[in-house]
């Protein structure tokens, strides 16, 4: 995947996404570490030094039989954050020097926790939008972290290839494998946005945002990989987008008529232009065989605009005649 790929998509996560997540996790880990050490000292127990111990403890709770949402929320985030904090200390405050196994495990298990809590919330018929937002943030941070690792490994691999004068094919193969993994992360993020868009029935603006983000991310994945799954998910997000745009066009048209009837020509003009823009957006997203209904409405909108413009012009002429 080419350098600067994130700049090609307006909704792509950037380095700040990873930095924000890491800072929050380290702050949480430091607090949990102090609490954990105090509890262990009170029971005359030694605190393990290996950060992997705490991540493994979190795993046991998540993958155990019938996990409790309350217990998972209370203990697992702290254990995962503590493992990351301990590794950060070992790396002397350098995130790039932290071992990949700890970084990857933290991201992977945090995602698994958010998914598990989401499933438990659905089972209890609770609102899962906040959990979906957590999954999106974690995926974005994981994507940035993976991309930075690819850049670093690729640089090391190319330097080794130059120094040893070996065949570059194995290096290219490894880089290609890393890129496929990154594309898989992006595809998963796009699918999450599509699912969130379908699930969001209360706030249309949020639904539209999810669908737009999904379409842009999936379009990039398809461009890079020609993935059939990415194409199918793009079609789903496009279906949501064009329906909402169509409804926004109808709403703007209604507001334009109301403004015209009340004599507010400035508002009428603004809303007629917006309605026209929305209809054209919708038509551009529709397949040829599905345009008939929307195009017929667009034709009627054009006629309505023509009649309003003509009536407005006639009114202006009459006003000038009276003044003279």
Secondary structure as UniProt FT lines:
FT   TURN            3..4
FT   HELIX           5..8
FT   TURN            10..11
FT   HELIX           15..42
FT   TURN            43..44
FT   HELIX           51..62
FT   TURN            65..66
FT   HELIX           69..71
FT   HELIX           72..76
FT   HELIX           77..90
FT   TURN            91..93
FT   HELIX           95..97
FT   HELIX           100..123
FT   TURN            124..125
FT   HELIX           129..164
FT   HELIX           169..199
FT   HELIX           204..225
FT   HELIX           228..262
FT   HELIX           265..285
FT   HELIX           288..290
FT   HELIX           292..323
//
